[in-house]
Amino acid sequence: MTGNALLDLLVIAVPAALVALWWTGSRARELAVQHARQACKQKQVQFLDQSVALSRMRPTRSSTGASCFLREYGFEFTDQGDFRDAAFVTMRGHVLQKVHFPYTRDSEGNRIYVH
């Protein structure tokens, strides 16, 4: 290619790394949508827009010690159709860490905010 071995390696490695990052990210996003949809169904709220959006990503280690990314996805839901509320799905690699809703409802229907 260029005659410089290091430059040739970079020309191949950088695009390959970007494709791998996109590939693993798209799978993690698909799983986050499934988890968000399932959590909304369990909480008996409506999952809005049928999508999640990446809000944070940082490198971390998986439970086995392998390098992976901790991704936080935001999504919106409504419980009575009046307001849109935000919640989050946290994925470590392709493993669900948690689904966080900002509040829950008591037996009388009042919001109880969780921190």
C-alpha positions in Angstrom: 0.0 0.0 0.0 2.1 3.0 1.2 5.3 1.1 1.9 5.2 2.1 5.6 4.2 -0.9 7.6 2.9 1.1 10.5 0.8 3.4 8.3 -0.5 0.3 6.4 -1.6 -1.2 9.7 -3.4 1.9 10.8 -5.2 2.2 7.4 -6.6 -1.2 8.0 -7.0 -1.3 11.8 -8.8 2.0 12.3 -11.7 1.3 9.9 -12.0 -2.3 11.2 -12.2 -1.0 14.8 -14.9 1.5 13.9 -16.9 -1.2 12.1 -16.5 -3.5 15.2 -17.6 -0.6 17.5 -20.7 0.0 15.3 -21.5 -3.7 15.1 -21.4 -4.3 18.9 -23.2 -1.0 19.6 -26.1 -1.8 17.3 -26.5 -5.2 19.0 -26.4 -3.6 22.5 -29.0 -1.0 21.3 -31.3 -3.8 20.0 -31.1 -5.5 23.4 -31.7 -2.2 25.2 -34.9 -1.7 23.2 -36.1 -5.2 24.2 -35.3 -4.6 27.9 -37.0 -1.2 27.8 -40.1 -2.6 26.2 -40.2 -5.5 28.7 -39.7 -3.2 31.7 -42.5 -0.9 30.5 -44.8 -3.9 30.1 -44.0 -5.1 33.6 -44.6 -1.6 35.0 -47.8 -1.3 33.0 -46.7 1.9 31.2 -46.6 2.7 27.5 -43.1 2.6 25.8 -43.1 5.6 23.5 -41.5 5.9 20.1 -40.3 2.2 20.2 -36.7 3.4 20.4 -33.8 4.2 22.8 -31.1 6.8 22.4 -27.5 6.4 23.5 -26.8 9.0 26.2 -23.5 7.8 27.7 -20.7 5.3 26.8 -17.5 4.5 28.6 -15.0 1.7 28.7 -15.3 -0.8 31.5 -14.7 -4.5 32.3 -17.3 -7.3 32.0 -18.0 -9.8 34.8 -15.4 -12.1 33.2 -12.8 -9.3 33.1 -13.0 -8.7 29.4 -12.9 -5.1 28.0 -16.3 -3.8 27.0 -18.4 -0.6 27.0 -20.9 0.5 29.6 -23.7 2.1 27.6 -26.6 4.1 29.0 -29.7 4.5 26.8 -32.5 6.9 27.4 -36.1 6.2 26.5 -39.5 7.8 27.1 -42.7 6.3 28.5 -46.1 7.5 29.7 -48.2 6.0 32.4 -51.5 7.7 31.8 -51.0 9.3 28.4 -50.7 12.8 29.7 -46.9 13.3 30.1 -43.7 11.9 28.6 -41.3 10.8 31.2 -37.7 9.7 30.7 -36.1 6.4 31.9 -32.8 4.7 31.3 -31.4 1.3 30.4 -27.8 0.5 31.4 -26.0 -2.2 29.4 -22.5 -3.6 30.2 -21.5 -5.0 26.9 -24.5 -7.0 25.9 -25.7 -7.7 29.5 -28.4 -5.7 31.1 -27.2 -3.9 34.3 -30.4 -2.0 35.2 -33.5 -0.3 34.0 -34.2 2.9 35.9 -37.6 4.6 36.1 -37.6 8.0 37.9 -40.7 7.1 39.9 -43.1 4.4 40.8 -46.8 4.6 41.8 -48.3 3.8 45.2 -51.6 2.0 45.7 -53.5 5.3 45.3 -51.8 6.2 42.1 -49.5 8.9 43.5 -46.0 9.2 42.1 -43.2 8.2 44.5 -39.8 9.4 43.1 -36.8 7.1 43.5 -33.2 8.4 43.5 
